[in-house]
Each structure stands twice: as C-alpha cells, then as structure tokens.
C-alpha cells in the first residue's frame, strides 16, 4: 500500500494547436485503432485513463516504491475529482507482487 497520503501532482497537458489539429485529423480518419493509439501516445503522451480520448490533465502519484502516472480528459477528471469514478489503482513489480495501491479518489482526503 502507498503509505503516504500526499496529494498527487496534477498538471495541465498543453498540446500546440497545430499538433492538436493533426491529432484530431488522425482520430477522425479511417486510420486503424493501433494507429490512433500511437498518435495519442506520440502527441499527447497517451490517452485518458478512463475513456481513451485526448487527455487534458496528467496526475502523478508517488510512493516510496512506485509512481503512477495517469492522464485524464477534462470530463473524466471532473467526474474523478467528484468521486464518481472510484477505481483501485495497483502497481506491480513484474513478479505479481503488489508494491502500491491507491483508490482513485484518495486525493480528496478520503
């Protein structure tokens, strides 16, 4: 378990207008699902952790043994901060041993 109850670091993801237009063009094209996912990774660093769309925020959880980085679109981030999406996060060390776990709404002080 993550021992500390520190709040995660929350940052806005800034995508230049040209890159965002390029990404939207790819996402709205007949490109394969894998191609769209790769474009999201290349331009935005990944997709929203909940719905898979273009992320607007990056949330970083840290503990002594692990760190978890997630991305959220504004809509999912708002739902998450309101506690409507309560999902358990787990990080493993590759040996099927849990080294960190946290409820997604724990940054609210719950």
N, CA, C and O atoms as a GROMACS GRO file, in nm:
protein
  440
    1UNK      N    1   0.083  -0.119   0.000
    1UNK     CA    2   0.000   0.000   0.000
    1UNK      C    3   0.087   0.125   0.000
    1UNK      O    4   0.198   0.125   0.054
    2UNK      N    5   0.037   0.228  -0.060
    2UNK     CA    6   0.107   0.356  -0.055
    2UNK      C    7   0.091   0.409   0.087
    2UNK      O    8  -0.021   0.433   0.133
    3UNK      N    9   0.201   0.428   0.153
    3UNK     CA   10   0.197   0.466   0.293
    3UNK      C   11   0.159   0.612   0.312
    3UNK      O   12   0.083   0.645   0.403
    4UNK      N   13   0.210   0.699   0.228
    4UNK     CA   14   0.182   0.840   0.249
    4UNK      C   15   0.047   0.878   0.187
    4UNK      O   16   0.004   0.815   0.091
    5UNK      N   17  -0.017   0.978   0.242
    5UNK     CA   18  -0.146   1.025   0.191
    5UNK      C   19  -0.129   1.160   0.123
    5UNK      O   20  -0.222   1.240   0.119
    6UNK      N   21  -0.009   1.184   0.069
    6UNK     CA   22   0.014   1.309   0.000
    6UNK      C   23  -0.075   1.319  -0.123
    6UNK      O   24  -0.107   1.219  -0.187
    7UNK      N   25  -0.114   1.440  -0.154
    7UNK     CA   26  -0.195   1.461  -0.273
    7UNK      C   27  -0.108   1.441  -0.396
    7UNK      O   28   0.012   1.470  -0.393
    8UNK      N   29  -0.167   1.391  -0.504
    8UNK     CA   30  -0.087   1.374  -0.626
    8UNK      C   31  -0.056   1.508  -0.691
    8UNK      O   32  -0.119   1.609  -0.661
    9UNK      N   33   0.042   1.507  -0.778
    9UNK     CA   34   0.077   1.625  -0.856
    9UNK      C   35  -0.014   1.626  -0.979
    9UNK      O   36  -0.019   1.527  -1.053
   10UNK      N   37  -0.086   1.735  -1.000
   10UNK     CA   38  -0.178   1.747  -1.113
   10UNK      C   39  -0.130   1.860  -1.203
   10UNK      O   40  -0.111   1.973  -1.158
   11UNK      N   41  -0.109   1.828  -1.330
   11UNK     CA   42  -0.060   1.926  -1.427
   11UNK      C   43  -0.150   1.927  -1.550
   11UNK      O   44  -0.206   1.825  -1.588
   12UNK      N   45  -0.163   2.044  -1.613
   12UNK     CA   46  -0.234   2.053  -1.740
   12UNK      C   47  -0.144   2.004  -1.851
   12UNK      O   48  -0.023   2.027  -1.849
   13UNK      N   49  -0.202   1.937  -1.947
   13UNK     CA   50  -0.128   1.894  -2.066
   13UNK      C   51  -0.153   2.000  -2.173
   13UNK      O   52  -0.268   2.028  -2.208
   14UNK      N   53  -0.046   2.058  -2.223
   14UNK     CA   54  -0.058   2.162  -2.326
   14UNK      C   55  -0.014   2.103  -2.459
   14UNK      O   56   0.101   2.063  -2.476
   15UNK      N   57  -0.108   2.097  -2.553
   15UNK     CA   58  -0.078   2.048  -2.687
   15UNK      C   59  -0.091   2.167  -2.782
   15UNK      O   60  -0.197   2.229  -2.788
   16UNK      N   61   0.016   2.200  -2.856
   16UNK     CA   62   0.008   2.311  -2.950
   16UNK      C   63  -0.108   2.292  -3.050
   16UNK      O   64  -0.142   2.179  -3.085
   17UNK      N   65  -0.168   2.403  -3.093
   17UNK     CA   66  -0.285   2.398  -3.183
   17UNK      C   67  -0.259   2.316  -3.308
   17UNK      O   68  -0.346   2.241  -3.352
   18UNK      N   69  -0.139   2.329  -3.366
   18UNK     CA   70  -0.106   2.255  -3.488
   18UNK      C   71  -0.106   2.104  -3.461
   18UNK      O   72  -0.160   2.026  -3.540
   19UNK      N   73  -0.046   2.065  -3.349
   19UNK     CA   74  -0.040   1.923  -3.313
   19UNK      C   75  -0.178   1.869  -3.279
   19UNK      O   76  -0.211   1.755  -3.313
   20UNK      N   77  -0.260   1.952  -3.212
   20UNK     CA   78  -0.396   1.910  -3.178
   20UNK      C   79  -0.479   1.891  -3.305
   20UNK      O   80  -0.556   1.795  -3.315
   21UNK      N   81  -0.464   1.980  -3.402
   21UNK     CA   82  -0.535   1.967  -3.529
   21UNK      C   83  -0.490   1.840  -3.601
   21UNK      O   84  -0.572   1.768  -3.658
   22UNK      N   85  -0.360   1.813  -3.598
   22UNK     CA   86  -0.306   1.691  -3.659
   22UNK      C   87  -0.362   1.566  -3.591
   22UNK      O   88  -0.401   1.470  -3.658
   23UNK      N   89  -0.367   1.568  -3.458
   23UNK     CA   90  -0.420   1.456  -3.382
   23UNK      C   91  -0.568   1.434  -3.412
   23UNK      O   92  -0.610   1.321  -3.434
   24UNK      N   93  -0.646   1.541  -3.413
   24UNK     CA   94  -0.789   1.529  -3.444
   24UNK      C   95  -0.812   1.473  -3.583
   24UNK      O   96  -0.904   1.395  -3.605
   25UNK      N   97  -0.728   1.514  -3.679
   25UNK     CA   98  -0.738   1.464  -3.816
   25UNK      C   99  -0.716   1.313  -3.818
   25UNK      O  100  -0.788   1.239  -3.885
   26UNK      N  101  -0.614   1.267  -3.745
   26UNK     CA  102  -0.585   1.123  -3.738
   26UNK      C  103  -0.699   1.048  -3.670
   26UNK      O  104  -0.743   0.943  -3.718
   27UNK      N  105  -0.747   1.101  -3.557
   27UNK     CA  106  -0.852   1.033  -3.481
   27UNK      C  107  -0.983   1.025  -3.559
   27UNK      O  108  -1.060   0.931  -3.540
   28UNK      N  109  -1.009   1.123  -3.645
   28UNK     CA  110  -1.133   1.125  -3.723
   28UNK      C  111  -1.118   1.058  -3.859
   28UNK      O  112  -1.213   1.057  -3.938
   29UNK      N  113  -1.001   1.003  -3.886
   29UNK     CA  114  -0.976   0.937  -4.014
   29UNK      C  115  -1.012   0.789  -4.005
   29UNK      O  116  -1.059   0.741  -3.902
   30UNK      N  117  -0.989   0.720  -4.113
   30UNK     CA  118  -1.012   0.576  -4.117
   30UNK      C  119  -0.891   0.498  -4.070
   30UNK      O  120  -0.880   0.378  -4.095
   31UNK      N  121  -0.801   0.564  -4.002
   31UNK     CA  122  -0.680   0.502  -3.950
   31UNK      C  123  -0.716   0.388  -3.855
   31UNK      O  124  -0.820   0.391  -3.789
   32UNK      N  125  -0.632   0.288  -3.846
   32UNK     CA  126  -0.656   0.175  -3.757
   32UNK      C  127  -0.656   0.219  -3.611
   32UNK      O  128  -0.604   0.326  -3.577
   33UNK      N  129  -0.714   0.138  -3.526
   33UNK     CA  130  -0.719   0.167  -3.383
   33UNK      C  131  -0.577   0.180  -3.326
   33UNK      O  132  -0.550   0.268  -3.245
   34UNK      N  133  -0.488   0.093  -3.370
   34UNK     CA  134  -0.349   0.098  -3.325
   34UNK      C  135  -0.280   0.226  -3.369
   34UNK      O  136  -0.202   0.284  -3.293
   35UNK      N  137  -0.309   0.271  -3.491
   35UNK     CA  138  -0.252   0.396  -3.541
   35UNK      C  139  -0.300   0.516  -3.462
   35UNK      O  140  -0.224   0.608  -3.434
   36UNK      N  141  -0.429   0.514  -3.425
   36UNK     CA  142  -0.486   0.623  -3.344
   36UNK      C  143  -0.423   0.624  -3.205
   36UNK      O  144  -0.390   0.730  -3.151
   37UNK      N  145  -0.407   0.505  -3.148
   37UNK     CA  146  -0.347   0.496  -3.015
   37UNK      C  147  -0.202   0.544  -3.016
   37UNK      O  148  -0.156   0.610  -2.923
   38UNK      N  149  -0.130   0.510  -3.123
   38UNK     CA  150   0.010   0.553  -3.136
   38UNK      C  151   0.018   0.705  -3.152
   38UNK      O  152   0.107   0.769  -3.097
   39UNK      N  153  -0.075   0.763  -3.228
   39UNK     CA  154  -0.079   0.909  -3.246
   39UNK      C  155  -0.106   0.978  -3.112
   39UNK      O  156  -0.044   1.079  -3.081
   40UNK      N  157  -0.199   0.923  -3.033
   40UNK     CA  158  -0.226   0.978  -2.900
   40UNK      C  159  -0.101   0.972  -2.813
   40UNK      O  160  -0.071   1.066  -2.740
   41UNK      N  161  -0.030   0.862  -2.821
   41UNK     CA  162   0.092   0.846  -2.741
   41UNK      C  163   0.199   0.945  -2.784
   41UNK      O  164   0.264   1.008  -2.701
   42UNK      N  165   0.217   0.958  -2.915
   42UNK     CA  166   0.322   1.046  -2.968
   42UNK      C  167   0.295   1.193  -2.942
   42UNK      O  168   0.386   1.269  -2.910
   43UNK      N  169   0.169   1.235  -2.955
   43UNK     CA  170   0.136   1.376  -2.945
   43UNK      C  171   0.096   1.418  -2.803
   43UNK      O  172   0.136   1.524  -2.756
   44UNK      N  173   0.016   1.335  -2.735
   44UNK     CA  174  -0.035   1.372  -2.603
   44UNK      C  175   0.026   1.291  -2.489
   44UNK      O  176  -0.007   1.314  -2.373
   45UNK      N  177   0.114   1.198  -2.520
   45UNK     CA  178   0.176   1.116  -2.417
   45UNK      C  179   0.094   0.995  -2.378
   45UNK      O  180   0.139   0.914  -2.298
   46UNK      N  181  -0.025   0.981  -2.434
   46UNK     CA  182  -0.115   0.871  -2.403
   46UNK      C  183  -0.258   0.918  -2.412
   46UNK      O  184  -0.286   1.030  -2.456
   47UNK      N  185  -0.350   0.833  -2.370
   47UNK     CA  186  -0.491   0.868  -2.377
   47UNK      C  187  -0.550   0.879  -2.235
   47UNK      O  188  -0.485   0.843  -2.137
   48UNK      N  189  -0.673   0.928  -2.226
   48UNK     CA  190  -0.742   0.939  -2.098
   48UNK      C  191  -0.752   0.800  -2.035
   48UNK      O  192  -0.788   0.703  -2.102
   49UNK      N  193  -0.719   0.789  -1.909
   49UNK     CA  194  -0.719   0.661  -1.838
   49UNK      C  195  -0.858   0.600  -1.823
   49UNK      O  196  -0.871   0.481  -1.797
   50UNK      N  197  -0.961   0.682  -1.838
   50UNK     CA  198  -1.097   0.631  -1.821
   50UNK      C  199  -1.166   0.607  -1.954
   50UNK      O  200  -1.217   0.497  -1.978
   51UNK      N  201  -1.169   0.708  -2.043
   51UNK     CA  202  -1.248   0.695  -2.166
   51UNK      C  203  -1.164   0.676  -2.292
   51UNK      O  204  -1.219   0.640  -2.397
   52UNK      N  205  -1.034   0.700  -2.286
   52UNK     CA  206  -0.948   0.679  -2.401
   52UNK      C  207  -0.937   0.796  -2.497
   52UNK      O  208  -0.875   0.784  -2.602
   53UNK      N  209  -0.995   0.910  -2.462
   53UNK     CA  210  -0.989   1.026  -2.552
   53UNK      C  211  -0.862   1.109  -2.527
   53UNK      O  212  -0.773   1.067  -2.454
   54UNK      N  213  -0.855   1.227  -2.590
   54UNK     CA  214  -0.739   1.315  -2.576
   54UNK      C  215  -0.733   1.367  -2.432
   54UNK      O  216  -0.830   1.425  -2.384
   55UNK      N  217  -0.621   1.348  -2.363
   55UNK     CA  218  -0.610   1.392  -2.223
   55UNK      C  219  -0.585   1.542  -2.211
   55UNK      O  220  -0.523   1.604  -2.298
   56UNK      N  221  -0.633   1.599  -2.102
   56UNK     CA  222  -0.611   1.740  -2.070
   56UNK      C  223  -0.528   1.758  -1.943
   56UNK      O  224  -0.467   1.863  -1.923
   57UNK      N  225  -0.525   1.655  -1.857
   57UNK     CA  226  -0.454   1.662  -1.730
   57UNK      C  227  -0.368   1.537  -1.713
   57UNK      O  228  -0.401   1.429  -1.762
   58UNK      N  229  -0.257   1.555  -1.642
   58UNK     CA  230  -0.173   1.442  -1.604
   58UNK      C  231  -0.167   1.441  -1.451
   58UNK      O  232  -0.145   1.544  -1.388
   59UNK      N  233  -0.186   1.323  -1.392
   59UNK     CA  234  -0.188   1.307  -1.247
   59UNK      C  235  -0.078   1.209  -1.210
   59UNK      O  236  -0.072   1.098  -1.262
   60UNK      N  237   0.010   1.252  -1.118
   60UNK     CA  238   0.124   1.169  -1.076
   60UNK      C  239   0.112   1.137  -0.928
   60UNK      O  240   0.111   1.226  -0.844
   61UNK      N  241   0.103   1.008  -0.898
   61UNK     CA  242   0.103   0.959  -0.760
   61UNK      C  243   0.243   0.908  -0.731
   61UNK      O  244   0.305   0.845  -0.817
   62UNK      N  245   0.293   0.933  -0.612
   62UNK     CA  246   0.426   0.885  -0.576
   62UNK      C  247   0.421   0.815  -0.440
   62UNK      O  248   0.347   0.854  -0.351
   63UNK      N  249   0.502   0.711  -0.429
   63UNK     CA  250   0.522   0.644  -0.300
   63UNK      C  251   0.670   0.612  -0.289
   63UNK      O  252   0.749   0.648  -0.376
   64UNK      N  253   0.705   0.544  -0.184
   64UNK     CA  254   0.845   0.507  -0.166
   64UNK      C  255   0.891   0.406  -0.271
   64UNK      O  256   1.007   0.408  -0.313
   65UNK      N  257   0.800   0.318  -0.314
   65UNK     CA  258   0.838   0.209  -0.403
   65UNK      C  259   0.795   0.227  -0.548
   65UNK      O  260   0.849   0.160  -0.637
   66UNK      N  261   0.700   0.316  -0.575
   66UNK     CA  262   0.647   0.325  -0.711
   66UNK      C  263   0.589   0.462  -0.737
   66UNK      O  264   0.563   0.540  -0.645
   67UNK      N  265   0.569   0.489  -0.862
   67UNK     CA  266   0.495   0.609  -0.901
   67UNK      C  267   0.396   0.568  -1.010
   67UNK      O  268   0.426   0.481  -1.092
   68UNK      N  269   0.282   0.631  -1.009
   68UNK     CA  270   0.177   0.601  -1.106
   68UNK      C  271   0.145   0.731  -1.178
   68UNK      O  272   0.122   0.834  -1.115
   69UNK      N  273   0.145   0.726  -1.310
   69UNK     CA  274   0.114   0.843  -1.391
   69UNK      C  275  -0.011   0.812  -1.472
   69UNK      O  276  -0.015   0.711  -1.544
   70UNK      N  277  -0.112   0.896  -1.462
   70UNK     CA  278  -0.234   0.878  -1.537
   70UNK      C  279  -0.271   1.007  -1.607
   70UNK      O  280  -0.235   1.116  -1.563
   71UNK      N  281  -0.344   0.994  -1.716
   71UNK     CA  282  -0.391   1.109  -1.792
   71UNK      C  283  -0.543   1.106  -1.795
   71UNK      O  284  -0.604   1.000  -1.801
   72UNK      N  285  -0.603   1.226  -1.791
   72UNK     CA  286  -0.750   1.236  -1.792
   72UNK      C  287  -0.794   1.349  -1.883
   72UNK      O  288  -0.728   1.453  -1.889
   73UNK      N  289  -0.905   1.329  -1.955
   73UNK     CA  290  -0.968   1.440  -2.025
   73UNK      C  291  -1.041   1.524  -1.918
   73UNK      O  292  -1.061   1.477  -1.807
   74UNK      N  293  -1.079   1.646  -1.953
   74UNK     CA  294  -1.144   1.733  -1.854
   74UNK      C  295  -1.272   1.672  -1.798
   74UNK      O  296  -1.299   1.684  -1.678
   75UNK      N  297  -1.350   1.607  -1.884
   75UNK     CA  298  -1.477   1.548  -1.840
   75UNK      C  299  -1.455   1.436  -1.738
   75UNK      O  300  -1.520   1.435  -1.633
   76UNK      N  301  -1.365   1.345  -1.767
   76UNK     CA  302  -1.337   1.234  -1.674
   76UNK      C  303  -1.267   1.284  -1.548
   76UNK      O  304  -1.292   1.231  -1.440
   77UNK      N  305  -1.180   1.384  -1.562
   77UNK     CA  306  -1.112   1.440  -1.445
   77UNK      C  307  -1.214   1.500  -1.348
   77UNK      O  308  -1.204   1.482  -1.227
   78UNK      N  309  -1.313   1.570  -1.402
   78UNK     CA  310  -1.417   1.629  -1.318
   78UNK      C  311  -1.497   1.521  -1.246
   78UNK      O  312  -1.524   1.532  -1.126
   79UNK      N  313  -1.534   1.416  -1.318
   79UNK     CA  314  -1.607   1.304  -1.256
   79UNK      C  315  -1.521   1.237  -1.149
   79UNK      O  316  -1.571   1.201  -1.042
   80UNK      N  317  -1.392   1.221  -1.179
   80UNK     CA  318  -1.300   1.155  -1.087
   80UNK      C  319  -1.283   1.236  -0.959
   80UNK      O  320  -1.285   1.179  -0.849
   81UNK      N  321  -1.267   1.369  -0.971
   81UNK     CA  322  -1.248   1.452  -0.853
   81UNK      C  323  -1.375   1.462  -0.770
   81UNK      O  324  -1.369   1.493  -0.651
   82UNK      N  325  -1.491   1.438  -0.833
   82UNK     CA  326  -1.617   1.437  -0.758
   82UNK      C  327  -1.639   1.302  -0.691
   82UNK      O  328  -1.735   1.286  -0.615
   83UNK      N  329  -1.553   1.206  -0.717
   83UNK     CA  330  -1.563   1.075  -0.653
   83UNK      C  331  -1.660   0.981  -0.722
   83UNK      O  332  -1.697   0.879  -0.664
   84UNK      N  333  -1.703   1.013  -0.845
   84UNK     CA  334  -1.797   0.926  -0.915
   84UNK      C  335  -1.728   0.804  -0.976
   84UNK      O  336  -1.793   0.703  -1.000
   85UNK      N  337  -1.599   0.814  -1.002
   85UNK     CA  338  -1.523   0.703  -1.057
   85UNK      C  339  -1.424   0.656  -0.952
   85UNK      O  340  -1.311   0.705  -0.946
   86UNK      N  341  -1.466   0.563  -0.871
   86UNK     CA  342  -1.380   0.513  -0.765
   86UNK      C  343  -1.327   0.376  -0.806
   86UNK      O  344  -1.396   0.274  -0.794
   87UNK      N  345  -1.205   0.376  -0.853
   87UNK     CA  346  -1.143   0.255  -0.901
   87UNK      C  347  -1.010   0.240  -0.829
   87UNK      O  348  -0.941   0.339  -0.803
   88UNK      N  349  -0.974   0.119  -0.796
   88UNK     CA  350  -0.849   0.093  -0.726
   88UNK      C  351  -0.734   0.086  -0.826
   88UNK      O  352  -0.744   0.016  -0.927
   89UNK      N  353  -0.626   0.158  -0.799
   89UNK     CA  354  -0.505   0.154  -0.880
   89UNK      C  355  -0.405   0.060  -0.815
   89UNK      O  356  -0.387   0.064  -0.693
   90UNK      N  357  -0.341  -0.022  -0.894
   90UNK     CA  358  -0.243  -0.114  -0.840
   90UNK      C  359  -0.119  -0.113  -0.929
   90UNK      O  360  -0.130  -0.117  -1.051
   91UNK      N  361  -0.002  -0.108  -0.868
   91UNK     CA  362   0.125  -0.119  -0.941
   91UNK      C  363   0.195  -0.245  -0.894
   91UNK      O  364   0.202  -0.272  -0.774
   92UNK      N  365   0.247  -0.322  -0.989
   92UNK     CA  366   0.321  -0.443  -0.953
   92UNK      C  367   0.466  -0.429  -0.996
   92UNK      O  368   0.501  -0.339  -1.072
   93UNK      N  369   0.548  -0.518  -0.947
   93UNK     CA  370   0.692  -0.511  -0.975
   93UNK      C  371   0.736  -0.611  -1.080
   93UNK      O  372   0.855  -0.637  -1.093
   94UNK      N  373   0.644  -0.667  -1.156
   94UNK     CA  374   0.679  -0.764  -1.260
   94UNK      C  375   0.686  -0.906  -1.208
   94UNK      O  376   0.704  -0.999  -1.286
   95UNK      N  377   0.671  -0.923  -1.078
   95UNK     CA  378   0.674  -1.055  -1.017
   95UNK      C  379   0.538  -1.087  -0.955
   95UNK      O  380   0.528  -1.172  -0.867
   96UNK      N  381   0.435  -1.017  -1.000
   96UNK     CA  382   0.299  -1.031  -0.948
   96UNK      C  383   0.291  -1.002  -0.798
   96UNK      O  384   0.209  -1.061  -0.728
   97UNK      N  385   0.376  -0.911  -0.751
   97UNK     CA  386   0.371  -0.865  -0.614
   97UNK      C  387   0.325  -0.720  -0.616
   97UNK      O  388   0.386  -0.637  -0.683
   98UNK      N  389   0.219  -0.692  -0.543
   98UNK     CA  390   0.169  -0.556  -0.539
   98UNK      C  391   0.264  -0.470  -0.457
   98UNK      O  392   0.295  -0.502  -0.342
   99UNK      N  393   0.311  -0.360  -0.517
   99UNK     CA  394   0.402  -0.271  -0.446
   99UNK      C  395   0.336  -0.138  -0.414
   99UNK      O  396   0.390  -0.061  -0.334
  100UNK      N  397   0.221  -0.109  -0.475
  100UNK     CA  398   0.150   0.015  -0.446
  100UNK      C  399   0.004  -0.001  -0.484
  100UNK      O  400  -0.027  -0.064  -0.585
  101UNK      N  401  -0.083   0.056  -0.405
  101UNK     CA  402  -0.226   0.054  -0.436
  101UNK      C  403  -0.288   0.180  -0.379
  101UNK      O  404  -0.250   0.225  -0.271
  102UNK      N  405  -0.381   0.235  -0.450
  102UNK     CA  406  -0.445   0.359  -0.405
  102UNK      C  407  -0.582   0.369  -0.470
  102UNK      O  408  -0.600   0.332  -0.586
  103UNK      N  409  -0.679   0.418  -0.395
  103UNK     CA  410  -0.810   0.446  -0.452
  103UNK      C  411  -0.799   0.574  -0.534
  103UNK      O  412  -0.732   0.668  -0.492
  104UNK      N  413  -0.864   0.578  -0.649
  104UNK     CA  414  -0.852   0.694  -0.736
  104UNK      C  415  -0.904   0.821  -0.672
  104UNK      O  416  -0.859   0.930  -0.709
  105UNK      N  417  -0.996   0.812  -0.576
  105UNK     CA  418  -1.049   0.934  -0.515
  105UNK      C  419  -0.976   0.971  -0.387
  105UNK      O  420  -1.021   1.059  -0.314
  106UNK      N  421  -0.864   0.906  -0.358
  106UNK     CA  422  -0.795   0.931  -0.231
  106UNK      C  423  -0.733   1.069  -0.224
  106UNK      O  424  -0.701   1.115  -0.114
  107UNK      N  425  -0.713   1.138  -0.336
  107UNK     CA  426  -0.655   1.271  -0.332
  107UNK      C  427  -0.751   1.372  -0.270
  107UNK      O  428  -0.713   1.485  -0.241
  108UNK      N  429  -0.875   1.331  -0.252
  108UNK     CA  430  -0.973   1.420  -0.193
  108UNK      C  431  -0.964   1.423  -0.040
  108UNK      O  432  -1.037   1.497   0.026
  109UNK      N  433  -0.873   1.343   0.014
  109UNK     CA  434  -0.855   1.340   0.158
  109UNK      C  435  -0.941   1.233   0.224
  109UNK      O  436  -0.950   1.229   0.347
  110UNK      N  437  -1.004   1.146   0.143
  110UNK     CA  438  -1.088   1.038   0.196
  110UNK      C  439  -1.004   0.921   0.241
  110UNK      O  440  -1.058   0.821   0.289
   0.00000   0.00000   0.00000
